[in-house]
């Protein structure tokens, strides 16, 4: 799950807008941080840490979807 989320957020580097690229990098770094924290403790035992994992993973997927929709020419 961590690798897929980070990969999805890193796909924002293909975006034409700077804000979307920076958002992708920020989300990838955030999810990487959560992955490192989960290596040191059982994060799913804590509701807020587990919830943050799934919120960040969902946001990473959303960024990938927005970048993909940007790349498709209208028509």
N, C-alpha and C positions, 0 to 999 in steps of 0.2 A: 504494500500500500504506500509506503514511503517513497519508493523509487518511482512509482507511477505518478504520484502527486507532484514530486519534484520535476519529473520529466515534463508533465503537462504545463507546469508554471514556466519552465524554461523555454517552452515553445513560443512564449510571448516575445522573444527576441526578434521574431520575424515580423512583428507588428510595425506599422508605419508611424504610429504615434509614440512619442517619448513616454507619456504617462502610462500607457499600457505596458511598455517594456519595463519600466521601473516597478510597476505593480507586480509583474511576473517575477522579477528578481527578488522583490521583498517577500512574496509568498513562498518562493522556493527556499529562501534563507530561513523563513519562519518554520517551514515544515522540516527542514534539515535540523534545526535546533530542537524541535520536538523529538525527532528520531534519536538524536544524541541523548536527550534526557531519558527517553524510554530505555536506553541501553543501561542506565544506571539504577532505575527503579521500575517497579511495576506500575506504569502510568495508568493502566485501565482500572486499577483499584481506586483511583481518585476521580470522582465524577467530572470535575472541571478540566483536568488534564485530558481525559478521554474525550470529553465534548469538544475541547479545543482541537484535538487531532482531527476529528471528523469535520469540523467547521473549516479548518484550513485545507483539508483535502478537497472538500466541496468547492471552496473558492479557487483552488488551483484548477479544477476541472472547468469552472466557469470562465476563467481567463483563457484557457485553451479553446473553449467554444467561441468566445468573442473574437479571438484572433483568427480562428478558422472561418468565421462568418465574414470577417473583414477581407479575407483573401479571395473569396468567391466573387467574381464579377456579377453585377446585377443583370438580370435579363434572362 
